[in-house]
């Protein structure tokens, strides 16, 4: 059964979720809105919160039976660097020629960071992804050495320690852990993705009563129900946070449970979402092609010069209580950003492909490989 296009479709939808999620987040719309508008925005986020986790599950699913490649690391670095330089130059041109304000402090330190491939203040996902990818050969050794029962026990232990206990006890002590933007989430979901490849849940006794065509809808229903629970938790958190300290702390736990990538609720919802697409079967060149641009879409729209300026220029906060009209605006803007970033990524990939095939590029790659070999390192290119 060919599932490649179904998972590529998930990649596309998840990236669109990320774009819309960031519009709401960086415009501060939920905090500025009230009543029905707040509920509609919370509803959107409750079903879109699976976006990041779905990409990590994909990494574990596909990478857990492969060796890490040096060329992949270079490719990620090149793309990241390209968009950092592009947006740095772009913001200077746009603010100078169109007299638009720049909300990013352009001090010397910021300018230096902007011309470097990576920095610890931005692109948290890329940093965690690269670390996971680099260590994936060692994670894969552990995955392949463990029996099914032991791998399951390891995932349960990681789930209890990182997700369940972490969500309830750690609270706001570690902000990145609190939101799930950390290596612990990557490690846990990498193992889960690998487990789903090795031991498909849909083939277990629990789901044997369902016909193959119905199984994906079971996972879809699970995803929807968990999203509804997430809405309930978050709206409850908003309503009880005004009371005394006990209610405030309980409100924090409910809020984290509904929004953190590492919370038990969001993890299980993400797995249900992943399994829905995993159990679809179709093939489409168009879907596969668009799916291949999602990495660039993320890098461009989530760059600090874009996220800290675009929504201010558009004055999205002035529509914070626009109700269904605001939701339509957010979705339409998400489509425009997605298509615009996709177009830029297609151009970038064409440029890189052109230079990659040139003789000087081949000579440079050979020299780098010879240098690495001279150091006695055995690297998979």
BAFI-621079 format. One record per atom (N, C-alpha, C): residue in three letters; x, y, z. Coordinates in pm, whole numbers, plus 50000, padded with zeros to 5 digits. Atoms other than C-alpha are relative to their C-alpha. Example, Ala and Ser with C-alpha at 12.3 -4.5 7.8 and 13.67 -1.06 7.14 Angstrom:
BEGIN
Ala500894988150000
Ala512304955050780
Ala500905012050000
Ser499184988149994
Ser513674989450714
Ser499235010950073
END
This chain:
BEGIN
Unk500854988150000
Unk500005000050000
Unk500895012450000
Unk499194988150012
Unk501515033549891
Unk499435011050089
Unk500474989849906
Unk501215058050176
Unk500805012949988
Unk499134988450010
Unk503795082950060
Unk499225012949983
Unk500744987850027
Unk501325108349922
Unk499095003950116
Unk500874996849886
Unk499005105650222
Unk500795006950110
Unk499164993649900
Unk501855114450456
Unk500535013449951
Unk499624987050057
Unk502955142050219
Unk498845009850012
Unk501184991649981
Unk499385155250234
Unk499955004850145
Unk499954996149859
Unk499685155050613
Unk501065010850022
Unk498934990149989
Unk502955174250579
Unk499515013949955
Unk500524987550054
Unk501205200850370
Unk498995006350095
Unk501034994949909
Unk498205204050602
Unk500625004750131
Unk499334996249875
Unk500455204950908
Unk500745013249985
Unk499294987450020
Unk502545232850757
Unk499015011649988
Unk501034989550004
Unk499385252550678
Unk499515002950142
Unk500364998249860
Unk498355246851041
Unk501035009050071
Unk498934992349936
Unk501725260951150
Unk499905014749961
Unk500104986150048
Unk501305292150935
Unk498845007250069
Unk501184993849937
Unk497785299251068
Unk500225001550151
Unk499704999849856
Unk498885290751424
Unk500895011850034
Unk499074989149976
Unk501705316051397
Unk499355013749977
Unk500734987450021
Unk499395343051261
Unk499255003650128
Unk500754997749876
Unk497205339251571
Unk500945003350114
Unk499064998349889
Unk500195336751805
Unk500725013449994
Unk499174988050011
Unk502355365151673
Unk499185012949992
Unk500894988349998
Unk499365388451633
Unk499355001950137
Unk500544999649864
Unk498425380951997
Unk498475000950000
Unk501444998650021
Unk494835376451881
Unk499174994250113
Unk500815006349895
Unk493615353052155
Unk499985008550126
Unk499954991549880
Unk494795375652438
Unk499235013049981
Unk500694987450027
Unk493225406052269
Unk498514998249976
Unk501415002550035
Unk489925389552177
Unk499194996150123
Unk500915003849892
Unk486885382152393
Unk498824992249941
Unk501265006350038
Unk483685361652386
Unk500114989849889
Unk500085009750109
Unk482805343152068
Unk501244999849913
Unk498794999550081
Unk485895354851881
Unk501124992050065
Unk498985007749928
Unk488195340752149
Unk499744985049986
Unk500355014250012
Unk486315307652136
Unk500364994649861
Unk499705004550136
Unk486665305351757
Unk501504998349978
Unk498545000950014
Unk490415312051776
Unk500564988250080
Unk499595011549919
Unk490825286552056
Unk499644987049928
Unk500435011750075
Unk488875261651845
Unk501004996949888
Unk499005001950105
Unk491305266951555
Unk501294994250057
Unk498745004649941
Unk494335262551777
Unk499904985850055
Unk500165013349941
Unk492915231551946
Unk500154988949897
Unk499875010150105
Unk492815213051614
Unk501295001649920
Unk498764997850073
Unk496015228251475
Unk501254997350085
Unk498865001349910
Unk498225222151780
Unk500844987549973
Unk499285012550033
Unk499275188151638
Unk501095002149896
Unk499154997750117
Unk501325204351362
Unk501464996150020
Unk498575002849979
Unk504855202951507
Unk500224985350030
Unk499845014049962
Unk504415168551663
Unk499884990649880
Unk500175008750117
Unk503275154051330
Unk501284999449918
Unk498734999950073
Unk506565164551169
Unk501064991750073
Unk499035008049923
Unk508585148751452
Unk499674985149986
Unk500415014050022
Unk506565116551417
Unk500464995249863
Unk499525003450134
Unk507395116951046
Unk501504997150001
Unk498555002049991
Unk511085120051131
Unk500314986350058
Unk499785013149940
Unk510945089751359
Unk499554988749910
Unk500575010350087
Unk508815070251113
Unk500924996849883
Unk499185002150120
Unk511095075350812
Unk501494998550030
Unk498554999849976
Unk514515080650971
Unk500474988250084
Unk499595010449905
Unk514485051851220
Unk500554987549934
Unk499395011450069
Unk515505026550954
Unk501025004749896
Unk499034994450095
Unk517995049150772
Unk501225005250074
Unk498804993749946
Unk521495062150825
Unk499955015049975
Unk499924985650020
Unk522065099250872
Unk501005003149890
Unk499144996150111
Unk523605116150569
Unk500585013950024
Unk499334987249985
Unk526145144250582
Unk499395010349904
Unk500584991050100
Unk524585159050266
Unk498675005850048
Unk501274995249945
Unk521235161950448
Unk500245011450098
Unk499674989549903
Unk522815182350727
Unk500415012749927
Unk499574988450079
Unk524495205150471
Unk498805006549931
Unk501194994750068
Unk521175208750285
Unk499155008450095
Unk500774992549899
Unk519375219850604
Unk500705013050033
Unk499224988049968
Unk522175244150687
Unk499925010249886
Unk500064991050116
Unk522145258550334
Unk498665007149991
Unk501344994150009
Unk518385264050333
Unk499785010350112
Unk500164991049886
Unk518425279850680
Unk500785012949978
Unk499154988450024
Unk521285302750589
Unk499445008749888
Unk500574992750113
Unk519675312550257
Unk498875009250046
Unk501154992049959
Unk516485324450426
Unk500375010550104
Unk499544989749906
Unk518325342650703
Unk500585011849924
Unk499414989250081
Unk520315362450447
Unk498945007149917
Unk501044994250084
Unk517295367650221
Unk499145009750079
Unk500864991349920
Unk515115381950498
Unk500765011750059
Unk499174989149947
Unk517985402750641
Unk500145011149895
Unk499874990350109
Unk518615419650306
Unk498625005749965
Unk501354995850035
Unk514875421050232
Unk499445010450095
Unk500554990449903
Unk513975439050556
Unk500655013549987
Unk499304987250019
Unk516615465550492
Unk499445007449879
Unk500534993850122
Unk515305471950140
Unk498565004850021
Unk501414996749982
Unk511625471750238
Unk499815011950093
Unk500164989149903
Unk511965494550541
Unk500575013149948
Unk499404987750054
Unk514165519350352
Unk499185005949886
Unk500674995050120
Unk512175521750028
Unk498495002050017
Unk501444998549979
Unk508635518450166
Unk499675006750134
Unk500164992649873
Unk509185536950496
Unk499174992350102
Unk500695008449901
Unk507835507750699
Unk500874998350124
Unk499205001749878
Unk508895503851063
Unk500564985950013
Unk499385013049974
Unk511275475651157
Unk499954997450149
Unk500185002949858
Unk510295459951490
Unk501114991250058
Unk498835007549952
Unk513545439951513
Unk501135009950023
Unk498914990949966
Unk516345458751689
Unk501224996849914
Unk498905002550093
Unk519035462351422
Unk501335004850057
Unk498704996649942
Unk521985466051659
Unk501094991149940
Unk498885007550058
Unk525425452151579
Unk499894985150027
Unk500155014049962
Unk524755419751766
Unk498974993049913
Unk501055005750084
Unk521535413851571
Unk500464998349856
Unk499515000950138
Unk523255420551239
Unk500964988349983
Unk499085011450006
Unk525985395151315
Unk499234986950002
Unk500845012049992
Unk523375369151414
Unk499304997349867
Unk500785001350122
Unk521475376051091
Unk500784994349883
Unk499195005250110
Unk524395366050868
Unk500644986550033
Unk499515013349963
Unk525215333951058
Unk498924989649970
Unk501005010450035
Unk523545300850963
Unk499004997150112
Unk500875003649888
Unk522165294451312
Unk500235009650117
Unk499844993049873
Unk521585311551643
Unk499074993450101
Unk500765006949895
Unk520195299751975
Unk498695007250035
Unk501214992549971
Unk517435325951978
Unk498884997549900
Unk500985001550107
Unk515665315751660
Unk500034985849945
Unk500075013150065
Unk514565284551471
Unk500234988450097
Unk499855010749901
Unk514235262451779
Unk499754986349938
Unk500345012850061
Unk512675235351565
Unk501184994749919
Unk498885004350083
Unk515625234251323
Unk501144995150087
Unk498925004149909
Unk518125232351609
Unk499724986150059
Unk500365013049942
Unk516245203451774
Unk499994989049893
Unk500055009950109
Unk515705186051439
Unk501404995449962
Unk498645003650038
Unk519395187251348
Unk500684991350106
Unk499425008149892
Unk520455173951689
Unk499424985949997
Unk500635013250007
Unk517935145651660
Unk500524992249880
Unk499525006650122
Unk519065137951305
Unk501434995250017
Unk498595003849979
Unk522755137451403
Unk500114987850091
Unk499955011149905
Unk522055113651690
Unk499124988349957
Unk500925010650043
Unk519545092751492
Unk500654986349981
Unk499405013550013
Unk522035064651409
Unk500104992750134
Unk499865006149867
Unk522535058751782
Unk498624996950058
Unk501375002949958
Unk518805061451856
Unk499484987749927
Unk500465011550080
Unk518205036351576
Unk500604986950049
Unk499385012149943
Unk520665011651729
Unk499184995250118
Unk500805003449883
Unk518655012852049
Unk498644994449957
Unk501315004450049
Unk515355009151860
Unk500074985849945
Unk499875013150064
Unk516564979051662
Unk500464989150095
Unk499535009949902
Unk518174961951963
Unk498894995750096
Unk501045002949903
Unk515094964052184
Unk498894991549939
Unk501175007750043
Unk512274939052159
Unk498785009250000
Unk501234991850006
Unk508734951352099
Unk499555004150139
Unk500484997049863
Unk507804949152468
Unk500925010150069
Unk499064990749935
Unk510974967152582
Unk499935013849937
Unk500154987050064
Unk510574994652324
Unk498725006950047
Unk501274994549949
Unk506974999152439
Unk500195005250142
Unk499744995749862
Unk508125001152802
Unk500815012950002
Unk499184987950006
Unk510755027152709
Unk499135012049964
Unk500884988950041
Unk508115048752535
Unk499065003850114
Unk500894997249887
Unk505765045352834
Unk500735007650109
Unk499194993149898
Unk508545055853074
Unk500275014449958
Unk499754986450051
Unk509465085752855
Unk498735008450006
Unk501284993149997
Unk505785094852830
Unk499655004650142
Unk500334996749860
Unk505285093853208
Unk500925011050052
Unk499024990649945
Unk508495112753291
Unk499955013549927
Unk499924987650077
Unk508625138453009
Unk498655007049983
Unk501304994150033
Unk504935143352933
Unk499095001550122
Unk500974999649892
Unk502695134253226
Unk500535007550121
Unk499404993449882
Unk504955143753519
Unk500465014049964
Unk499514986850041
Unk506515172353325
Unk498905010349991
Unk501114990550016
Unk503175188553244
Unk499425004150134
Unk500634997249870
Unk501845185953600
Unk500955007150096
Unk499104995049896
Unk504965193753806
Unk500935011249957
Unk498994990150038
Unk507415214253602
Unk499385013849979
Unk500714987450012
Unk504875240953515
Unk500755010549922
Unk499374988850068
Unk506335274653423
Unk501475001750037
Unk498604999049958
Unk509795267353568
Unk500925000649879
Unk499215000250124
Unk511225259453224
Unk499065003449884
Unk500954995850105
Unk509375279452954
Unk500034991149876
Unk499935008250121
Unk510655258752660
Unk499454986150025
Unk500565013049965
Unk509815226252837
Unk498495001250013
Unk501414997549979
Unk506455240852931
Unk499234999849868
Unk500694999250129
Unk505575247552567
Unk500254987649914
Unk499685011850078
Unk507115214952442
Unk501045002549893
Unk498974996650099
Unk509765232852235
Unk501374995750051
Unk498785005249939
Unk512565210352354
Unk500344986249944
Unk499515012750049
Unk514615179352279
Unk499244988150057
Unk500745011049939
Unk512555158052518
Unk498814995849914
Unk501135002950089
Unk509555161052287
Unk500484992849875
Unk499465006250120
Unk511705151951987
Unk500384985450026
Unk499555013649969
Unk513205121152153
Unk498814990750019
Unk501195008249974
Unk509845108152277
Unk499264997049870
Unk500765001950123
Unk508085113451942
Unk500804992549894
Unk499175007750093
Unk511025099351747
Unk499824985050027
Unk500215014149963
Unk510645066651938
Unk498594995549965
Unk501385003550034
Unk506875067251889
Unk499864997849850
Unk500055001450146
Unk507285072751513
Unk500644987149954
Unk499335012650034
Unk509725043751496
Unk499144988050037
Unk500865011149955
Unk507355021451693
Unk498824998149904
Unk501145000850093
Unk504465029751457
Unk500414994049866
Unk499515006350123
Unk506625018951163
Unk500224985250020
Unk499665014149973
Unk507794986551322
Unk498774991850036
Unk501155007549948
Unk504524976751490
Unk498725008449979
Unk501184991750030
Unk501514993351319
Unk498854997350096
Unk501085001349903
Unk498824999751578
Unk498724995249932
Unk501245003650070
Unk496094995751317
Unk499904985049973
Unk500005014550021
Unk497114959151281
Unk499894992250131
Unk500095006649869
Unk496804951751653
Unk498604994550023
Unk501305006249967
Unk493954932151813
Unk498945010450028
Unk500954989649961
Unk492364964151940
Unk499225005349880
Unk500654994450119
Unk491604975951585
Unk499644989449897
Unk500305010850095
Unk491094941951423
Unk498514998849969
Unk501455000950022
Unk487314945451457
Unk499535009649890
Unk500404990150100
Unk487294974551211
Unk500514995949862
Unk499575002450137
Unk487434970850835
Unk501125009849964
Unk498874991450036
Unk490604985150675
Unk499595014149960
Unk500424986850046
Unk488685013950512
Unk499435008650111
Unk500614992649889
Unk487075023550843
Unk501025004150106
Unk499034997549893
Unk490225023651057
Unk500445014550005
Unk499514986150000
Unk491355058050943
Unk498995009450063
Unk501024991449942
Unk488025072751050
Unk499934998550152
Unk499905001749855
Unk488445057951397
Unk501035009550057
Unk498944990949956
Unk491685077651428
Unk499575014549981
Unk500494986450022
Unk490025108651281
Unk499045004250112
Unk500944997149891
Unk487255106551541
Unk500775002550130
Unk499174998049882
Unk489885102851813
Unk500665013750000
Unk499384986850013
Unk491685133751684
Unk499005011250030
Unk501044989849979
Unk488435153851683
Unk499575000650147
Unk500415000549859
Unk487365142452031
Unk501055006150092
Unk498924994449918
Unk490765151052179
Unk500115015149978
Unk500024985650025
Unk490565185052011
Unk498915006950078
Unk501124994449921
Unk487185191152177
Unk500375000750148
Unk499534999849860
Unk488705181652514
Unk500985011550019
Unk499034989049992
Unk491535206152443
Unk499315013550007
Unk500774987549995
Unk488995234052376
Unk499405001950138
Unk500624999449867
Unk487195225852702
Unk501015003750107
Unk498964997249903
Unk490425225952903
Unk500445014649994
Unk499464986550014
Unk491595258852760
Unk498995010750038
Unk501024990349962
Unk488325277552796
Unk499764999950151
Unk500115001049854
Unk488045264553154
Unk501165007250067
Unk498814993349946
Unk491585276853219
Unk499825015149997
Unk500234985550010
Unk490635311753098
Unk499015004750107
Unk501104995749911
Unk487505312653316
Unk500364999250148
Unk499705001549856
Unk489035300953647
Unk501305006950041
Unk498704993949967
Unk492365319353624
Unk499855012850082
Unk500204987349927
Unk490805350353786
Unk499844997950150
Unk500235002749857
Unk490315332754121
Unk501324998950076
Unk498825000049912
Unk492775325454404
Unk501114991049945
Unk498795006650047
Unk496185308554381
Unk499774985749957
Unk500265013950037
Unk494875272654377
Unk499414999149860
Unk500635000350132
Unk492665279954078
Unk500975004749892
Unk499024995150097
Unk495495298953908
Unk500954988849959
Unk499095011150030
Unk497835268953936
Unk499294989049921
Unk500795010050074
Unk495115245153821
Unk499735004849858
Unk500214994050131
Unk494405268853534
Unk501244998449913
Unk498745001550075
Unk498085267553431
Unk500164985849947
Unk499895014050041
Unk497985229553420
Unk499034997049886
Unk500985002150107
Unk494805229253211
Unk500465006849871
Unk499544992650118
Unk496265255352979
Unk501144992649931
Unk498865007350057
Unk499525236152932
Unk499554987049936
Unk500505012750054
Unk497635203752878
Unk499355001949864
Unk500724997650125
Unk495675219452595
Unk500905005749890
Unk499224992650099
Unk498515238052421
Unk501444995449985
Unk498605004150006
Unk501925222752501
Unk500194988149907
Unk499725011250091
Unk503405200052233
Unk500374987350077
Unk499545011449922
Unk504635177452514
Unk498934994750095
Unk501045004449907
Unk501355173952706
Unk499404986749956
Unk500605013050036
Unk499645139552720
Unk498875001349898
Unk501154998150088
Unk496525152752548
Unk500465002849856
Unk499544996150133
Unk498375168752254
Unk500814988849935
Unk499235011350054
Unk500735138952214
Unk499074989349942
Unk500935010450047
Unk497865114052184
Unk499185005149882
Unk500734994150113
Unk495915137651959
Unk500875000149874
Unk499074999850113
Unk499015141051736
Unk500164986149939
Unk499865013750048
Unk499375103251712
Unk498744995849923
Unk501255003150070
Unk495685099751615
Unk499975006849864
Unk499944992250125
Unk496135126751352
Unk500964993449901
Unk499005006850083
Unk499265109251217
Unk499464986949944
Unk500515013050042
Unk497555075251205
Unk498865001249900
Unk501064997850099
Unk494585089551014
Unk500605000849860
Unk499364998650132
Unk496875099750727
Unk500804987549962
Unk499215012150026
Unk499055068650761
Unk499134989149940
Unk500895010650048
Unk496015047050689
Unk499215004149875
Unk500524996350131
Unk495095065850374
Unk500944994549894
Unk499165005950106
Unk496345052150042
Unk499705006449866
Unk500114994350135
Unk496855072449726
Unk501365005649961
Unk498744994750048
Unk499615086249511
Unk499735012149910
Unk500184987850077
Unk499895121449367
Unk501335007349988
Unk498754992850023
Unk502895138349209
Unk499905014450049
Unk500194986149956
Unk501435172649284
Unk500145001150151
Unk499925000049854
Unk501005164649654
Unk501454997750044
Unk498605002749964
Unk504535150149670
Unk500885012249974
Unk499214988250034
Unk505945181149500
Unk499795011250102
Unk500294989449903
Unk504195205849730
Unk500544996350138
Unk499485004649871
Unk505135184750033
Unk501495002650013
Unk498564997549998
Unk508775189349937
Unk500385014450022
Unk499714985749979
Unk508475227249979
Unk499715004750141
Unk500474995649867
Unk507165227650337
Unk501125004850090
Unk498874995949917
Unk510605230650495
Unk500345014749975
Unk499734986150036
Unk511255263150307
Unk498915009450046
Unk501134991849953
Unk507775276150394
Unk500185003250147
Unk499774997849857
Unk508585271550761
Unk501125010150023
Unk498844991449979
Unk511995288250737
Unk499725014649965
Unk500254986350044
Unk510715318650551
Unk498975007150088
Unk501054992749929
Unk507485326850732
Unk500295001450149
Unk499714999549857
Unk508895319851080
Unk501315007350029
Unk498824991849976
Unk512005341051033
Unk499605012450081
Unk500384989249908
Unk512085368451297
Unk499655013149928
Unk500304987650073
Unk512105396651040
Unk498604999649939
Unk501365001650053
Unk508875382750892
Unk498995000450114
Unk501025001549895
Unk507045372951209
Unk499875012450088
Unk500064988349911
Unk507945404351408
Unk499545012749928
Unk500374988150075
Unk507025428251129
Unk498704998749922
Unk501125001550093
Unk504415414050890
Unk498655002850065
Unk501324998849938
Unk501495412151133
Unk499785013750063
Unk500104986149955
Unk502285446551273
Unk499655009049882
Unk500304991950119
Unk502275461150923
Unk498554998049956
Unk501385002950039
Unk498955443950851
Unk498995004450105
Unk500854995449890
Unk497605456551186
Unk498924989850034
Unk500945010749972
Unk495995422951261
Unk499325001750135
Unk500564998649865
Unk495425432051629
Unk498765008850003
Unk501174991250004
Unk492855458451528
Unk498724992449967
Unk501175008350034
Unk490555430151414
Unk499774989050104
Unk499995010649899
Unk490905410351739
Unk498624995050039
Unk501375004249964
Unk487135409351799
Unk499094999649878
Unk500755000250125
Unk486035404351442
Unk499144987849977
Unk500855011750014
Unk484315371051502
Unk500384991249882
Unk499775009150114
Unk483915348151201
Unk500765007249888
Unk499274992350101
Unk485235376150978
Unk501494999350026
Unk498585001049964
Unk488545375251167
Unk500544986249966
Unk499565013750030
Unk488745337351132
Unk500234998449850
Unk499845000750146
Unk488225340450756
Unk501235007749955
Unk498814992050032
Unk490895367650741
Unk501284992350032
Unk498825007649957
Unk493365345750931
Unk500264988549904
Unk499855011450092
Unk492735315650706
Unk500445004749862
Unk499624994650131
Unk492945336650388
Unk501455004750001
Unk498614995549988
Unk496175352750507
Unk500944988150006
Unk499205012149993
Unk497485318050589
Unk500234994049862
Unk499885005450137
Unk496785306550232
Unk500965008649918
Unk499124990950075
Unk498515337450088
Unk501454998150041
Unk498635001949951
Unk501595332950309
Unk500544986549954
Unk499595013450040
Unk501715295650232
Unk500414999849853
Unk499725000250144
Unk501565300649854
Unk501215008849967
Unk498874991050026
Unk504005330049859
Unk501314993550041
Unk498785006649952
Unk506575311150068
Unk500324987749915
Unk499805011750085
Unk506075279849856
Unk500655004149868
Unk499444995050126
Unk506835300049541
Unk501485003450016
Unk498594996549974
Unk510055313649693
Unk500834987450018
Unk499275012549977
Unk511075278649802
Unk500234992549869
Unk499835006450131
Unk510505264749451
Unk501145006649923
Unk498934992650066
Unk512775292049313
Unk501354996850064
Unk498745003149929
Unk515405285449582
Unk500524986249962
Unk499585013650033
Unk515455248249510
Unk500514999049857
Unk499554999950140
Unk515795254949135
Unk501405006149990
Unk498694993550000
Unk518745278349200
Unk501064990550055
Unk499035009249937
Unk520465253149430
Unk500264988049908
Unk499845011450091
Unk519845224949182
Unk500905003749883
Unk499174995350111
Unk521415245648905
Unk501475000250039
Unk498604999049958
Unk524585252849102
Unk500564986550045
Unk499555013149954
Unk524725217549247
Unk500584991749886
Unk499565007950115
Unk525225203148898
Unk501215006049929
Unk498854993850065
Unk528055226848803
Unk501294992950041
Unk498745007049977
Unk531595213248780
Unk500735005250123
Unk499284994449884
Unk533015237249040
Unk499384995050131
Unk500675005149879
Unk530385225049291
Unk500414985550027
Unk499565013949985
Unk531345188749225
Unk501434999350054
Unk498614999649952
Unk535045197049274
Unk500065003950147
Unk500034995649859
Unk534245215049599
Unk499544988750090
Unk500505011349919
Unk532245185249730
Unk501064989250014
Unk498945010249995
Unk535085161449640
Unk501135004150094
Unk498944995149911
Unk537625183349820
Unk499584998950146
Unk500505001149863
Unk535435184350131
Unk500014985450046
Unk500005014149966
Unk535025146550124
Unk501424994750022
Unk498605004249985
Unk538785141350076
Unk500585005250131
Unk499504994149874
Unk539515164750367
Unk499484992250121
Unk500595007549890
Unk537105146150595
Unk500624986150013
Unk499345013250000
Unk538625112650493
Unk501415001050057
Unk498634998249949
Unk542105126550570
Unk500045001150152
Unk500094999249853
Unk540915132050927
Unk499684986450062
Unk500295013549951
Unk540145094750953
Unk498554998050037
Unk501425001149968
Unk536395100250972
Unk499254992649890
Unk500805007650094
Unk533995076050808
Unk498575005450005
Unk501284993150001
Unk530945096550712
Unk499154995549882
Unk500935003750105
Unk527895086350515
Unk499545012649928
Unk500344988050076
Unk527475112250240
Unk498624998849937
END
